[in-house]
Amino acid sequence: MRETEKAFLWIIDILEKKEIQYRISGGFAARVYGVDRELADIDIEIADEDISLIQEDVKPYIIFGPARYQDENWDLNLLTLEYLGQEIDLASAEAKIFDQKTKSWENWVSDLGDFDVKEVFNKKIPLEPVQSLISYKNKLAREVDLEDVRQLELLPHRIHAKIIPL
């Protein structure tokens, strides 16, 4: 059984102790904004050079990387952890994304200084802004991403809500 709250607080505590700038993105961010779907993993964007700063602290939980990761959607530096059954992806803020509409790779640079502050598990955290989230999810155009976009666009009144229980 996944223990999402404990895993989330654990990794955020490490990032904050190391004074690493980060922001929450992906499906977890979508959930915070009000999207109603099962959570797959916790996506966290950090600067490429900061991935190595936490490697020793998380070593027993590493299931991938840190290394270059490429699939049909992303090309980026990635460190994947599993803590208490919850997968956590620490991804470089500088990546390439495959745009399904143009059928081409594009540079995708996340501005870690651009974020909304939301409360998650009684902790204020930096969260990828809704419009940025919608933009990259539209580019990926996977079924789950398009569903997130559909819900995000229908839920503007819930933008300031606290995270719903996972």
PAKOL-422259 format. One record per residue: residue in one letter; x, y, z of N, C-alpha, C, CB in turn. Coordinates in steps of 0.02 Angstrom, whole numbers, plus 32768, in hexadecimal, padded with zeros to 4 digits. Atoms other than C-alpha are relative to their C-alpha. Glycine has a CB too. Layout:
BEGIN
VOTOR res neast nnorth  nup caeast canorth caup ceast cnorth  cup cbeast cbnorth cbup
VOTOR   A     X      Y    Z      X       Y    Z     X      Y    Z      X       Y    Z
...
END
This chain:
BEGIN
VOTOR res neast nnorth  nup caeast canorth caup ceast cnorth  cup cbeast cbnorth cbup
VOTOR   M  802A   7FC4 8000   8000    8000 8000  802C   803F 8000   7FD0    8000 803D
VOTOR   R  7FDA   7FC2 8004   8040    80AC 7FD1  7FF0   802D 803C   7FF1    8024 7FBF
VOTOR   E  8009   7FCE 7FCB   805A    812B 8059  8016   8043 7FE3   8029    7FED 8040
VOTOR   T  7FF0   7FC3 8025   8054    81C7 7FEE  8011   803A 802D   7FC5    8012 7FD4
VOTOR   E  7FF3   7FC7 7FD5   804C    8246 807A  8046   7FFB 8020   7FCB    8005 8036
VOTOR   K  7FBE   8009 7FE1   80E4    81FF 80D5  8038   8008 7FCE   8005    7FBB 8023
VOTOR   A  7FCD   7FFB 8035   8146    81EF 8033  8009   8048 7FEA   7FED    7FD4 7FC4
VOTOR   F  7FFE   7FBA 8014   811A    82A0 8000  8026   802A 8034   7FB9    801C 7FF5
VOTOR   L  7FE1   7FD8 7FCB   814B    82EC 80A7  804A   7FEE 8009   7FDC    7FF6 8043
VOTOR   W  7FBB   8017 7FFB   81EB    8284 80AB  802C   8022 7FCB   8004    7FB3 7FF7
VOTOR   I  7FD6   7FE3 8034   822C    82C1 8002  8001   804C 8004   7FE7    7FEA 7FBB
VOTOR   I  8001   7FB7 7FFA   81F5    8375 801E  802F   8015 8039   7FB8    801A 800D
VOTOR   D  7FD3   7FF1 7FC8   8252    8374 80C5  8049   7FFE 7FE9   7FF4    7FCF 803A
VOTOR   I  7FBB   8006 8019   82F2    833A 806E  8010   803C 7FD3   8009    7FBE 7FD9
VOTOR   L  7FF4   7FC7 802D   82E1    83BF 7FE5  8008   8041 8027   7FC7    8006 7FCD
VOTOR   E  7FFD   7FC2 7FDB   82C2    8449 8062  803E   8003 802D   7FC1    8008 802A
VOTOR   K  7FC3   8000 7FD7   8351    8415 80D7  803D   800F 7FD5   8008    7FBC 8023
VOTOR   K  7FC8   7FF4 802E   83C6    8419 8040  7FF9   8044 7FDD   8004    7FC8 7FCC
VOTOR   E  800D   7FBF 801F   837B    84C2 800D  7FFE   7FFC 7FB4   8034    8033 8016
VOTOR   I  8007   800B 8048   8351    847F 7F60  7FBE   801D 7FE9   8004    7FB4 7FEF
VOTOR   Q  803C   7FE3 801D   82D6    84E4 7EFA  7FDC   7FCA 7FD8   8011    803E 7FD3
VOTOR   Y  8027   8033 8022   824A    8477 7EB9  7FB9   801A 7FF5   7FFE    7FBE 802A
VOTOR   R  8048   7FF6 8005   8197    8476 7E80  7FDF   7FBE 7FED   7FEE    8038 7FCD
VOTOR   I  8027   803D 800D   8113    83EE 7E79  7FDD   8008 7FBD   7FCD    7FF2 8039
VOTOR   S  801F   7FFD 8042   80D1    83C4 7DCC  7FDA   7FBF 7FF3   8035    800C 7FC8
VOTOR   G  801E   803F 8014   807B    8339 7D6C  7FBC   7FF3 801E   802D    7FC8 8010
VOTOR   G  8040   8016 7FE6   7FE7    82D6 7DA9  7FF3   8015 8048   7FFA    7FB7 7FFA
VOTOR   F  8008   7FEB 7FBA   8008    8303 7E5E  7FE9   8048 8002   8042    7FF8 8028
VOTOR   A  8016   7FBA 8003   7FFA    83BC 7E34  7FB8   8004 7FE8   802F    8029 7FD1
VOTOR   A  8044   8000 801A   7F5D    8399 7DD0  7FCE   7FEE 8038   7FF9    7FCF 7FC5
VOTOR   R  802B   8014 7FC8   7F13    8342 7E69  7FF8   803A 8031   801E    7FC3 8024
VOTOR   V  8004   7FC8 7FD1   7F3C    83D7 7ED7  7FCF   8035 7FE6   8046    8020 800A
VOTOR   Y  802D   7FCF 801D   7EDE    8447 7E5E  7FB8   7FE8 7FFB   8018    8013 7FBB
VOTOR   G  8045   8019 7FFE   7E45    83D6 7E67  7FF0   7FC9 7FCF   7FD4    8037 7FF3
VOTOR   V  800D   8038 802E   7E58    8350 7DE1  7FF1   7FC1 8029   803C    7FF5 7FD0
VOTOR   D  8015   803C 7FDC   7E02    82B1 7E19  8015   7FC3 7FD8   7FB3    8001 800B
VOTOR   R  7FE9   803F 801E   7E69    821B 7DE5  8033   7FE1 802E   801E    800C 7FB8
VOTOR   E  7FD0   8023 7FD6   7EDA    819A 7E32  8046   801C 7FF4   7FFF    7FB3 7FF3
VOTOR   L  7FBC   7FE7 8005   7F8A    81D5 7E56  8030   7FC8 7FED   8016    8021 8043
VOTOR   A  7FCD   8031 8014   8017    8179 7DFE  8041   800B 8028   800E    8004 7FB4
VOTOR   D  7FC1   7FF1 7FDF   80B0    81D1 7E44  8001   8048 8016   803C    7FF0 7FD2
VOTOR   I  7FF6   7FBB 7FEC   80F0    8271 7E91  8037   801C 7FD3   8014    8005 804D
VOTOR   D  7FD0   7FE2 802E   8145    82DD 7E0E  801A   8041 801F   7FE0    800E 7FBA
VOTOR   I  7FE0   7FC5 7FE4   81C2    835E 7E4C  8035   8018 7FD0   801D    7FF1 8047
VOTOR   E  7FCE   7FE3 802C   8227    83D2 7DDE  8035   8023 802B   7FE0    8032 7FCE
VOTOR   I  7FC8   7FDE 7FDF   82D3    840B 7E19  8035   8010 7FCB   801F    7FD3 8039
VOTOR   A  7FCA   7FF0 802F   836C    8456 7DC7  802B   7FC1 7FF5   802C    803B 801C
VOTOR   D  7FD8   803A 8013   83D7    83D5 7D6D  8039   7FF3 8030   801B    8009 7FB9
VOTOR   E  7FC6   8008 7FD4   846E    83F5 7DDA  7FED   7FED 8048   8028    8041 8002
VOTOR   D  8014   8010 7FBC   8408    83DC 7E79  7FEE   7FB6 800A   7FC4    802A 8013
VOTOR   I  8010   8048 7FF9   83DC    8327 7E54  8037   7FDC 8027   7FF7    7FE0 7FBA
VOTOR   S  7FC9   8022 7FDE   8489    82F1 7E8E  8005   8013 804A   8042    8010 7FDD
VOTOR   L  7FFB   7FE9 7FBA   8478    8353 7F31  7FD8   7FD5 8031   7FE8    8047 8005
VOTOR   I  8028   8029 7FD3   83F6    82DC 7F76  800D   7FB5 7FF8   7FB6    800E 7FF4
VOTOR   Q  7FF5   8047 8011   8438    823A 7F2E  8012   7FD6 803D   8036    7FFB 7FCC
VOTOR   E  7FEA   8027 7FC6   848D    8201 7FCE  7FC7   7FF6 8033   803B    8022 8022
VOTOR   D  8038   8003 7FCF   83F3    8227 803A  7FCA   7FCE 7FEB   7FE1    8044 8008
VOTOR   V  8037   802A 8018   837F    81C0 7FCC  8018   7FBD 7FE2   7FD9    8026 7FCB
VOTOR   K  7FE1   803B 8021   83F6    8136 7F93  7FDB   7FBE 8009   8046    7FF8 801A
VOTOR   P  8023   8040 7FF8   8397    80A3 7FE1  7FBE   7FFB 7FDA   7FF4    7FF4 8049
VOTOR   Y  8042   7FFF 801F   82F9    80D7 7F85  8002   800B 7FB5   7FD6    8036 8020
VOTOR   I  7FF9   7FF3 8048   833E    80F3 7ED5  7FEC   7FC2 7FD8   8048    8015 7FF0
VOTOR   I  8011   8037 802D   82EC    8088 7E4F  8014   8011 7FB8   7FB4    7FF2 8003
VOTOR   F  7FE5   7FED 8041   832E    80EC 7DBA  802A   803F 8009   7FC7    800C 7FCC
VOTOR   G  7FD7   7FC4 8004   83BC    8166 7D9E  802B   800C 803D   7FD5    803B 7FF4
VOTOR   P  800D   7FCA 802F   83F1    81E5 7DB0  8021   7FF2 7FBC   8018    8043 801D
VOTOR   A  7FE9   800E 8044   8402    81D3 7CF5  7FD2   8022 7FCE   8004    7FB4 7FF3
VOTOR   R  8029   7FE5 8036   83C1    8210 7C4F  7FC7   7FCE 7FF4   8029    800D 7FBF
VOTOR   Y  803A   8029 800C   8312    81CD 7C33  7FDE   8019 7FC0   7FCE    8001 803D
VOTOR   Q  8025   7FEC 803D   82BC    81CC 7B8A  7FCD   7FCA 7FF0   8031    800B 7FC5
VOTOR   D  8034   802C 801A   8219    8181 7B53  7FDE   8026 7FC7   7FCC    7FEB 8037
VOTOR   E  8022   7FE0 8039   8199    81B4 7ACF  7FE6   8046 8011   7FC7    7FD5 7FE9
VOTOR   N  801A   7FC0 7FEB   8168    824E 7B36  8034   8030 801C   7FCC    7FF5 8034
VOTOR   W  7FD0   7FD6 7FDC   81FD    828E 7B99  8048   7FEC 7FF0   7FF4    7FFB 804B
VOTOR   D  7FB8   800B 8002   82BA    82A0 7B8B  801C   802F 8035   801F    800E 7FB6
VOTOR   L  7FEA   7FD7 7FC8   8302    82DB 7C30  802C   7FD9 8031   7FC3    801C 8025
VOTOR   N  7FDB   8020 7FCA   8372    82B8 7CC4  7FCD   7FF0 8037   803A    802D 801B
VOTOR   L  8033   8018 7FD2   8311    8254 7D44  801E   7FD6 8038   7FCC    7FD8 7FDB
VOTOR   L  7FF1   802B 7FC6   8321    8206 7DF0  7FBC   7FE8 8019   8029    8026 8038
VOTOR   T  8040   801C 7FEA   8293    8190 7E1E  800C   7FD9 8041   7FE1    7FD2 7FCA
VOTOR   L  7FFC   801F 7FBF   8277    8157 7ED0  7FC0   7FD9 800E   800D    8034 8038
VOTOR   E  803C   801F 7FE4   81FF    80E1 7F26  8008   8000 804B   7FF5    7FB8 7FE4
VOTOR   Y  7FFE   7FF9 7FB7   81DB    810A 7FDB  7FBB   7FEE 801A   8014    804A 8015
VOTOR   L  803E   8018 7FE3   8155    80AE 803E  7FCB   7FF0 7FCA   7FE4    8033 8031
VOTOR   G  802C   8014 8036   810C    806D 7F9B  7FEC   8037 7FD0   7FC4    7FE3 801D
VOTOR   Q  8012   7FC8 802B   80FC    811A 7F4E  803B   8012 7FD3   7FEB    803D 802A
VOTOR   E  7FCD   7FEB 8030   815E    8143 7EB0  8006   804C 8000   7FF1    7FE5 7FBA
VOTOR   I  7FF1   7FB9 8002   81B1    81EE 7EAC  8031   800C 7FC8   801C    8019 8045
VOTOR   D  7FD4   7FED 8037   81FD    823A 7E0F  801C   8046 800D   7FDC    7FFE 7FBC
VOTOR   L  7FDD   7FC0 7FFB   827E    82C4 7E25  801E   800D 7FBC   8036    8001 8039
VOTOR   A  7FED   7FF4 8046   8291    830C 7D77  8021   8043 7FF8   7FC4    7FFB 7FD4
VOTOR   S  7FE0   7FC2 8011   8301    838F 7D2F  7FCE   8032 7FE5   8038    7FF5 7FCD
VOTOR   A  802D   7FCB 8017   82AA    8435 7D10  800D   800F 7FB6   8009    803F 802A
VOTOR   E  7FF1   7FF7 8047   82FC    8434 7C64  7FF9   7FBD 7FDD   8049    801D 7FF5
VOTOR   A  8010   803F 8020   82B5    83B0 7BF2  7FED   800C 7FB7   7FC7    7FDC 8025
VOTOR   K  801F   7FFE 8042   8278    8387 7B45  7FBF   7FDA 8006   802F    7FE2 7FC7
VOTOR   I  8042   801F 7FFE   81C2    835C 7B2B  7FEA   7FF4 7FB8   7FCC    802E 8026
VOTOR   F  8018   800F 8043   8173    8309 7A95  7FBA   801B 7FF8   8002    7FB4 7FF1
VOTOR   D  8041   7FE1 800D   80E4    8373 7A53  7FDA   7FD5 7FCE   8009    8049 7FE5
VOTOR   Q  8027   802D 802B   8060    82FD 7A0D  7FDF   8024 7FC6   7FCC    7FDD 802A
VOTOR   K  8020   7FDB 8036   8011    8386 79A5  8030   800F 7FC7   7FE3    8042 801B
VOTOR   T  7FCF   7FF0 8035   80B0    83BA 7948  802C   7FC5 7FEE   802C    803A 8017
VOTOR   K  7FD7   803D 8009   8100    830D 7956  804B   8011 8000   7FEE    7FDD 7FBD
VOTOR   S  7FB9   7FED 7FFA   81A4    835C 798B  8013   800A 8049   800D    8041 7FD7
VOTOR   W  7FE5   7FF3 7FBD   8214    836C 7A23  8009   804A 8009   8043    7FDA 8009
VOTOR   E  7FF9   7FB9 7FEF   8213    8415 7A79  8025   8005 8042   7FBC    8023 8004
VOTOR   N  7FE1   7FF3 7FBF   827E    845C 7B03  7FC9   8016 8030   8038    8036 7FFB
VOTOR   W  8030   7FED 7FCC   821B    846B 7BA4  8028   8012 803F   7FCD    7FC4 800F
VOTOR   V  7FDB   7FE8 7FC5   826A    84D5 7C2C  7FCE   801B 8032   8035    8036 7FEC
VOTOR   S  802D   7FEB 7FCA   8209    84E5 7CCD  8022   8037 8028   7FED    7FC4 802D
VOTOR   D  7FE7   7FC9 7FD7   821F    8588 7D29  7FEF   7FF0 8049   7FE0    8045 7FEA
VOTOR   L  800C   8014 7FBB   8233    854B 7DDC  7FEB   803A 802C   803F    7FE0 801C
VOTOR   G  8014   7FC5 7FDB   8217    85FD 7E17  7FB8   8015 7FF2   802D    8039 7FF0
VOTOR   D  8046   7FF1 8011   8168    85FF 7DC9  7FD5   7FC8 801D   7FF7    8006 7FB2
VOTOR   F  8029   8034 7FDF   80F0    85A3 7E3B  7FC8   8020 8027   802B    7FD5 802E
VOTOR   D  8036   7FEF 7FD2   8051    85AB 7E9F  8012   7FDF 8042   7FB9    7FE9 7FE6
VOTOR   V  7FF6   8020 7FBF   805C    8589 7F59  7FBE   7FE2 8016   801C    8034 8035
VOTOR   K  803C   8024 7FEA   7FDF    8507 7F93  8011   7FD8 803E   7FE5    7FD2 7FC7
VOTOR   E  7FF7   8028 7FC5   7FC5    84A7 8031  7FF2   7FB7 7FF0   7FD2    8018 803A
VOTOR   V  8005   8047 800C   7FE2    83EC 8022  8016   7FDB 803E   802A    7FEA 7FC1
VOTOR   F  7FF2   8024 7FC2   7FDC    837A 80B9  8019   8030 8036   8035    7FC9 7FF2
VOTOR   N  7FF1   7FCC 7FCE   7FE2    8416 8129  8044   8020 7FF7   7FFC    7FE1 8045
VOTOR   K  7FBF   7FE1 800E   8080    8455 80D5  7FF8   802B 7FC1   8038    7FCA 7FF6
VOTOR   K  8003   7FD4 803B   808D    84EA 805E  803A   7FEE 7FD2   8004    804B 8015
VOTOR   I  7FCF   8016 8031   80E6    84B6 7FBF  7FF8   8026 7FBE   7FFA    7FB4 7FF4
VOTOR   P  8004   7FE1 8042   8111    8500 7F14  7FE4   7FCE 7FCD   8046    801A 7FE9
VOTOR   L  8024   802A 802F   80A0    84BB 7E8C  8002   801F 7FBB   7FB8    7FF5 8017
VOTOR   E  8000   7FE8 8045   80AD    84C9 7DD0  7FBF   8025 7FF2   800B    7FC6 7FCE
VOTOR   P  803E   7FDC 800F   8031    854E 7D95  7FD3   7FD9 7FD0   8011    8044 7FE2
VOTOR   V  8031   8025 8028   7F92    850B 7D45  800D   8007 7FB5   7FBA    8019 8010
VOTOR   Q  7FF8   7FF7 8048   7FB4    8558 7C9A  803D   7FDB 7FE5   8006    8049 7FF0
VOTOR   S  7FC5   8026 8014   8062    850A 7C91  7FEF   7FB5 7FFE   803A    800D 8031
VOTOR   L  8015   8046 7FFC   8019    8462 7CC5  7FD4   7FEE 7FC4   7FDA    7FF2 8042
VOTOR   I  802C   800C 803A   7F91    846E 7C40  8028   8000 7FC0   7FC9    8036 7FFD
VOTOR   S  7FD8   7FFA 803D   8010    84A1 7BBD  8026   7FBF 7FF1   8031    803A 8005
VOTOR   Y  7FD8   803B 8010   8082    840B 7BD0  7FD5   7FC1 7FFB   8035    7FF5 8036
VOTOR   K  802D   8039 8006   7FF3    8390 7BEA  7FDE   7FFF 7FBB   7FCC    8001 8038
VOTOR   N  801B   7FFD 8043   7FA7    83CC 7B46  8033   7FE9 7FCC   7FE9    8047 7FEF
VOTOR   K  7FCC   8017 802E   804E    83AE 7AEF  8007   7FB4 8002   8044    8022 8011
VOTOR   L  7FF9   8049 7FFB   805D    82FD 7B32  7FC4   7FDC 7FE3   8009    7FEC 8049
VOTOR   A  803F   8019 801C   7FA7    82DB 7B06  7FF3   7FB6 800E   7FFF    800C 7FB7
VOTOR   R  8012   8045 7FEC   7FA4    8232 7B5E  7FB9   8004 801D   8033    7FE3 8035
VOTOR   E  8045   8002 7FE7   7EF6    81FC 7B94  7FFB   801F 8046   7FE6    7FB8 8000
VOTOR   V  8002   7FE7 7FBB   7F1B    8220 7C4C  800D   804B 8002   8033    7FDB 802B
VOTOR   D  7FF1   7FB8 8001   7F63    82CB 7C23  7FC5   8028 7FE5   803E    800E 7FD5
VOTOR   L  803A   7FDC 801C   7ECF    82FE 7BB8  7FC6   8001 8031   7FEB    7FE0 7FBE
VOTOR   E  8033   8000 7FCC   7E5A    82C9 7C43  8010   8032 8037   7FF8    7FB9 801E
VOTOR   D  7FEC   7FCD 7FCF   7EBF    8332 7CBE  7FF0   8046 7FE6   804C    7FFA 8010
VOTOR   V  800E   7FBE 801E   7EB2    83C7 7C47  7FB5   800E 8001   801C    8003 7FB8
VOTOR   R  8049   7FF7 8001   7DF7    83AE 7C33  7FE7   8014 8045   7FDD    7FC0 7FE8
VOTOR   Q  8016   7FF1 7FBC   7DDF    83AD 7CEF  801C   8043 8019   8014    7FC8 802F
VOTOR   L  7FE2   7FC1 7FEA   7E58    843D 7D0F  7FDA   803B 7FE2   804A    8003 7FEC
VOTOR   E  8023   7FC9 8021   7DFC    84A9 7C91  7FB9   8008 801B   7FFE    7FF5 7FB5
VOTOR   L  8044   7FFD 7FE5   7D54    8480 7CE3  7FFF   8014 804A   7FDE    7FBE 7FF8
VOTOR   L  7FFE   7FF5 7FB8   7D8F    84A0 7D95  8024   803F 8016   8020    7FC6 8021
VOTOR   P  7FDA   7FC4 7FEB   7DD1    8553 7D9D  7FED   8018 8045   7FF4    8037 7FCE
VOTOR   H  8015   7FEB 7FBE   7D6D    8573 7E3A  8021   7FD7 8038   7FB5    7FFB 8007
VOTOR   R  7FE0   802A 7FCD   7DCD    84E8 7E94  804B   800B 8004   7FF2    7FB7 7FF2
VOTOR   I  7FB8   7FF4 8003   7E7A    852F 7E70  801E   800C 8045   800F    803A 7FD2
VOTOR   H  7FE5   7FEE 7FBF   7E8E    856B 7F22  7FF0   7FCB 8036   7FE6    8043 8016
VOTOR   A  8012   8034 7FCF   7E51    84CA 7F74  803E   7FDC 8019   7FCF    7FCE 7FE0
VOTOR   K  7FCB   802C 7FE5   7EBE    8461 7FE5  7FFB   7FBE 7FDC   7FFA    7FF7 804E
VOTOR   I  7FFF   8041 8022   7EEF    83B7 7FA3  7FC8   7FD4 801C   8044    7FDD 8009
VOTOR   I  8033   8030 7FEA   7E63    8338 7FA7  8025   7FC0 8015   7FCB    7FF2 7FC7
VOTOR   P  7FDE   803D 7FE8   7E8E    8296 8002  8013   7FD3 7FC6   7FD4    7FDA 8031
VOTOR   L  7FE8   802C 8036   7EF6    8222 7F96  7FEC   7FB9 800C   804C    8005 7FF9
END
